[in-house]
Amino acid sequence: MEANRFRFRAWHKEDKKMGKVACVHTGERPGFIRATVIFKRSERSTEYRDIMFENCVLMQSTGLVDSKGTEIFESDILKLDEDIWPDIPEHFVVTYNPDKSALGVVQGTDTIIQDITNPSCPANNWLVVGNVHENPELKEGT
């Protein structure tokens, strides 16, 4: 997958559903931001909805894929690929740290443990196992 840091997905806070962001709208009036989000209804059916910014959580793609080819987004829960690192079972959460200008993983209350965009820690060592919105129980292992 070609790196693209300007892809987003959105978590709808009320409906508790994840969708792909098709477009972000700004400037219609001061402070007005909304996203057009594509929700998958079934294998053959999708739904486009405009959601106000305060009703969703936007997550940006890291531009990276994991060891299975899954795109990695902010708020994803990762673990080190068991085939490569069998003795490290902990989960890590993808987050952005503006103080360090780094997109990396955190564990518990620790700050950035590893900048996942650093070539010395290739993304193909990581495996996406969920995200903090759809799988909050996995976050307990971080």
C-alpha positions as CSV (number, residue, x, y, z in Angstrom):
1,M,0.0,0.0,0.0
2,E,1.3,3.4,-0.9
3,A,1.8,5.7,2.1
4,N,-1.0,8.3,2.4
5,R,-1.1,10.3,5.6
6,F,-4.3,12.0,4.6
7,R,-6.8,9.2,5.0
8,F,-9.2,9.2,7.9
9,R,-11.8,7.0,9.5
10,A,-14.4,8.1,12.0
11,W,-16.0,6.6,15.1
12,H,-19.6,7.8,15.5
13,K,-20.0,8.4,19.2
14,E,-23.8,7.9,19.4
15,D,-24.2,5.0,17.0
16,K,-20.9,3.3,18.1
17,K,-19.9,2.5,14.5
18,M,-16.7,3.0,12.6
19,G,-16.7,4.3,9.0
20,K,-14.3,5.5,6.3
21,V,-14.2,9.3,5.9
22,A,-15.0,10.4,2.3
23,C,-14.7,14.1,2.9
24,V,-14.2,16.7,5.6
25,H,-16.2,19.9,5.3
26,T,-15.0,23.2,6.9
27,G,-15.7,26.9,6.5
28,E,-19.5,26.8,5.8
29,R,-19.7,29.0,8.9
30,P,-17.2,29.8,11.7
31,G,-16.4,26.7,13.9
32,F,-18.5,24.4,11.6
33,I,-16.8,21.1,10.8
34,R,-18.5,18.0,9.6
35,A,-17.4,14.8,7.9
36,T,-19.1,12.7,5.2
37,V,-18.6,9.1,6.5
38,I,-19.2,5.9,4.7
39,F,-20.6,3.1,6.9
40,K,-20.8,-0.4,5.7
41,R,-24.3,-1.8,6.1
42,S,-23.6,-5.2,4.5
43,E,-21.2,-6.7,2.0
44,R,-23.1,-5.0,-0.8
45,S,-24.6,-1.9,0.9
46,T,-23.1,1.3,2.2
47,E,-24.5,4.4,3.8
48,Y,-23.2,7.9,3.4
49,R,-23.8,10.2,6.4
50,D,-22.8,13.7,7.3
51,I,-21.7,13.9,10.9
52,M,-20.9,17.0,12.9
53,F,-17.3,17.0,14.3
54,E,-18.5,16.9,17.9
55,N,-20.4,13.7,17.3
56,C,-17.4,11.7,15.9
57,V,-13.8,10.9,16.6
58,L,-11.5,11.3,13.5
59,M,-8.5,9.1,13.3
60,Q,-5.7,9.6,10.7
61,S,-3.9,6.9,8.9
62,T,-0.3,6.4,9.7
63,G,0.4,5.6,6.1
64,L,1.7,2.2,7.3
65,V,0.4,-1.3,7.1
66,D,0.9,-4.1,9.6
67,S,2.4,-7.6,9.1
68,K,-0.9,-8.8,7.5
69,G,-1.4,-5.8,5.3
70,T,-4.0,-4.0,7.4
71,E,-3.7,-0.2,7.4
72,I,-2.7,1.3,10.8
73,F,-4.7,4.3,12.1
74,E,-4.5,6.4,15.3
75,S,-6.2,4.6,18.2
76,D,-5.5,1.2,16.8
77,I,-4.4,-1.4,19.3
78,L,-1.2,-3.2,18.1
79,K,0.9,-6.1,19.4
80,L,4.2,-7.2,18.1
81,D,3.8,-10.0,15.6
82,E,4.0,-13.3,17.5
83,D,5.9,-14.9,14.6
84,I,8.6,-12.3,15.0
85,W,8.4,-11.4,18.8
86,P,6.8,-14.5,20.5
87,D,7.7,-13.4,24.1
88,I,6.1,-9.9,24.1
89,P,2.3,-10.3,24.5
90,E,1.4,-6.7,25.6
91,H,-0.8,-4.4,23.5
92,F,0.2,-0.9,22.5
93,V,-2.1,2.0,21.3
94,V,-1.2,4.1,18.3
95,T,-1.2,7.8,19.2
96,Y,0.2,11.1,18.1
97,N,2.5,13.1,20.5
98,P,2.6,16.8,19.3
99,D,5.5,17.5,21.8
100,K,7.7,15.0,20.0
101,S,6.0,15.4,16.5
102,A,5.9,11.6,16.6
103,L,3.3,9.1,15.7
104,G,4.0,6.1,17.9
105,V,2.8,3.6,20.4
106,V,2.1,4.0,24.1
107,Q,1.7,1.4,26.8
108,G,-0.4,2.3,29.8
109,T,0.4,5.9,30.9
110,D,3.9,5.8,29.3
111,T,4.6,8.4,26.7
112,I,5.7,7.4,23.2
113,I,7.6,4.1,23.5
114,Q,8.5,3.8,19.8
115,D,8.0,6.1,16.9
116,I,6.4,3.6,14.5
117,T,7.4,5.7,11.5
118,N,11.1,5.2,12.4
119,P,12.7,2.8,9.9
120,S,14.5,1.0,12.7
121,C,11.1,-0.3,13.9
122,P,9.3,-1.5,10.7
123,A,5.5,-1.5,10.8
124,N,5.6,-5.0,9.5
125,N,6.6,-6.2,13.0
126,W,3.2,-4.9,14.3
127,L,-0.2,-6.6,14.1
128,V,-3.5,-4.6,14.4
129,V,-5.7,-6.5,16.9
130,G,-8.4,-3.9,17.2
131,N,-9.0,-0.2,18.2
132,V,-9.8,1.6,21.4
133,H,-13.4,2.4,20.3
134,E,-14.6,-1.0,19.0
135,N,-12.4,-3.1,21.3
136,P,-12.0,-1.2,24.6
137,E,-11.3,-4.5,26.5
138,L,-8.0,-4.8,24.6
139,K,-6.9,-1.5,25.9
140,E,-6.8,-2.9,29.4
141,G,-3.7,-4.9,28.3
142,T,-1.8,-1.7,27.4
